[in-house]
Amino acid sequence: MRVEGWTESKFFSFIRSALRRAFTKYPNKYKALNAARRVKKHAKGRQKWEYRCASCTRFYAGKSVQVDHIIPAGSLRSFSDLPDFCSRLFCSVEGLQVLCHKCHTVKTNTERGIVPEIAAFKKLPAKKQIAKLKRLELEVGSNAAKRIEIFTRYHKSKEDA
């Protein structure tokens, strides 16, 4: 690899991160935001903007929305991935949409094959994970990884039934 001590994975993670940082200043990102915005009057008479989520169609403050790639940028694990990754990351404004945080999380988890119930369980504090497993009359694992594994097995067996 080009940097002594770095694995190939670390190198491409570095490149992917640098490209994603560049996307934060990409003009088409701001065009997508501008197309989804409307004026909201502030209580003190100041003008503010709010943005329509393309999925749920509700309006949100700027800090509560994200610009999403309709077609995911995908992975970057080798030099051969670079052209496709860059063309998807730096796409036309038609390839972008504004989503609220909740809708963006649901879309991303769906694209990654993550089941919403399992994702929600992972976010619970340890005490609530344990309480949920006890309510379901399941074994309570000794650590977070085991609790998640137990809940995932339970959830998948429920789906198969």
Secondary structure, DSSP 4 states (H G I P E B T S, - for coil): --STT--HHHHHHHHHHHHHHHHTT-HHHHHHHHHTEEEEE-TTS-EEEEEE-TTT--EEEGGGEEEEESS------SGGGHHHHHHHHT--GGGEEEEEHHHHHHHHHHHTT--HHHHHHHHS-HHHHHHHHHHTT----SSHHHHHHHHHHHHHHHHH-
